[in-house]
Amino acid sequence: MDAKNRSSLNRLAFSATAHCLTGCAIGEVLGMVIGTALGWDNVATIALAVVLAFFFGYSFTMVPLLRGGVALTSAIPLAFASDTLSITIMEIVDNLIMVVIPGAMDAGLLSFLFWGSLAVALVVAFVAAFPVNRWLIARGKGHAVVHEYHHGGDHGGYERHGH
């Protein structure tokens, strides 16, 4: 693969990972805030954060598809195909980090420890998901599915080899 295609693939993977992280982060932060504010235990708080992360992650993919005229019956499998692995990796990584940082989950909403830990967890989750998204896109999977749908196969200069 030449430098131009590698660069284009990296840009697309970065964009896909940032897109996925945005939805995950909204759900993750909202879940952590709700669970912490209600005094829930770590398991219940993380469960809510994960559910909301998947909800917002999939929504961030589906809403533009629906607005673009894609039927719901097509948008749902497209969102699942493009986001499931990325969201799963991000959720495992960021929640694991929140659990292993001493006191982060119990620090409270006004604590730097809580917000700093959550910020670090989301950054590390991005780093963990990027190579997976890059690998999937290079094989025409993951966000490449939605990207192809939106752009009629235009990869912004990136051409998959062997497909």
C-alpha positions in Angstrom: 0.0 0.0 0.0 1.5 3.4 -0.9 1.8 6.3 1.4 -1.3 8.1 0.0 -3.5 5.1 0.6 -2.1 4.5 4.1 -2.7 8.2 4.9 -6.2 8.0 3.6 -6.9 4.8 5.5 -5.5 6.3 8.7 -7.7 9.4 8.3 -10.8 7.3 7.7 -10.0 5.1 10.7 -9.3 8.2 12.9 -12.6 9.7 11.8 -14.5 6.4 12.4 -12.9 6.0 15.8 -13.7 9.6 16.8 -17.2 9.2 15.6 -17.7 6.1 17.6 -16.0 7.6 20.7 -18.4 10.6 20.6 -21.4 8.4 21.0 -19.7 6.1 23.5 -18.5 9.1 25.5 -21.9 10.6 25.7 -23.4 7.4 26.9 -20.5 6.5 29.2 -20.5 10.0 30.9 -24.2 10.1 31.2 -24.3 6.6 32.7 -21.4 7.3 35.1 -23.0 10.6 36.2 -26.5 9.1 36.7 -25.1 6.0 38.6 -22.8 8.1 40.7 -25.4 10.7 41.5 -27.9 8.0 42.5 -25.3 6.3 44.7 -25.5 3.1 42.7 -22.9 0.4 43.1 -20.1 0.0 40.5 -21.8 -2.9 38.7 -25.1 -1.0 38.2 -23.4 2.2 37.2 -21.2 0.4 34.6 -24.2 -1.5 33.3 -26.1 1.7 32.7 -23.0 3.4 31.1 -22.5 0.4 28.7 -26.2 0.4 27.7 -26.2 4.1 27.1 -22.9 4.0 25.2 -24.2 1.4 22.8 -27.5 3.4 22.4 -25.7 6.7 21.6 -23.0 5.0 19.6 -25.5 3.3 17.3 -27.7 6.4 17.2 -24.8 8.5 16.0 -24.6 6.2 13.0 -28.3 5.6 12.4 -29.6 9.1 12.6 -27.7 10.4 9.5 -28.6 7.2 7.6 -32.3 7.7 8.4 -32.1 11.4 7.5 -30.5 10.4 4.2 -33.5 8.2 3.4 -32.2 4.8 4.5 -35.0 2.7 5.8 -34.9 1.7 9.5 -34.7 -1.9 8.6 -31.5 -1.2 6.7 -30.0 1.4 9.1 -30.1 -0.9 12.1 -27.9 -3.6 10.6 -25.6 -1.0 9.0 -25.1 0.6 12.4 -24.5 -2.8 14.1 -22.0 -3.8 11.4 -20.1 -0.5 11.6 -20.0 0.1 15.3 -20.4 -3.1 17.4 -16.7 -4.1 17.6 -15.5 -0.6 18.2 -18.0 0.2 20.9 -17.3 -3.1 22.6 -13.6 -2.5 22.7 -14.1 1.1 24.0 -16.5 -0.1 26.7 -14.3 -2.9 27.9 -11.2 -0.6 28.0 -12.8 2.5 29.5 -14.8 0.7 32.2 -11.8 -1.5 33.1 -9.7 1.6 33.6 -12.4 3.3 35.7 -12.5 0.2 37.9 -8.7 -0.3 38.3 -8.0 3.4 39.2 -8.3 3.4 43.0 -11.3 5.4 44.1 -12.3 6.6 40.7 -15.8 5.1 40.7 -16.5 6.3 44.2 -14.9 9.8 43.9 -18.1 11.7 43.3 -19.2 14.1 40.5 -17.3 17.1 41.9 -14.0 15.2 42.1 -11.1 15.7 39.7 -10.3 12.0 40.3 -13.6 11.0 38.8 -13.4 13.3 35.8 -9.7 12.9 35.2 -10.0 9.1 35.4 -13.0 9.1 33.0 -11.0 11.4 30.5 -8.0 9.1 30.7 -10.2 6.0 30.2 -11.8 7.5 27.1 -8.5 8.5 25.6 -7.1 5.0 26.2 -10.3 3.5 24.7 -9.8 5.5 21.6 -6.2 4.3 21.3 -7.4 0.7 21.7 -10.2 0.9 19.2 -8.2 2.8 16.4 -6.1 -0.1 15.1 -9.2 -2.4 15.1 -11.2 0.2 13.1 -8.3 0.6 10.8 -8.0 -3.1 10.3 -11.8 -3.5 9.7 -11.9 -0.5 7.2 -8.9 -1.9 5.3 -11.0 -5.1 4.8 -14.2 -3.2 3.8 -15.9 -3.8 7.1 -16.7 -1.7 10.2 -17.2 2.0 9.3 -16.2 1.3 5.7 -19.7 -0.2 5.3 -21.4 3.1 6.3 -18.8 5.2 4.5 -19.3 3.3 1.3 -23.1 3.7 1.7 -22.8 7.4 2.1 -20.2 8.0 -0.6 -21.1 5.4 -3.1 -17.8 3.5 -2.6 -15.6 6.6 -2.6 -12.9 6.0 0.0 -11.5 9.5 -0.2 -8.5 8.2 -2.2 -8.1 5.0 -0.2 -8.6 1.9 -2.3 -8.8 -1.5 -0.7 -6.4 -4.1 -2.2 -7.7 -7.6 -2.9 -11.4 -6.6 -2.9 
